[in-house]
Amino acid sequence: MAKENPLKKVTDAEIVQMLSEGIIGSEIASKLGVNLRTLEARLTRIRDKALAKNAPHLVGNYFRKQLIK
């Protein structure tokens, strides 16, 4: 049986919220039980969807749209 990806249970907003709290990528990956490269790939997709240039821009976009507090 294939192993389920823990990232499927986490929303984009939850990941961005962790970034906004100052949690670095390796800590987020560890907390979620995934490889850092897997998390980085997800973050790239999130940034692309939000048309953000980098992590601070992404957090700002989510904050302005009130998707995170």
Buried (B, 14 or more C-beta within 10 A) or exposed (E): EEEEEEBEEBEBBEBBBBBBEEBEBEEBBBEBEBEBEBBEEBBEEBBEEBEBEEBEEBBBBBBEEEBBE
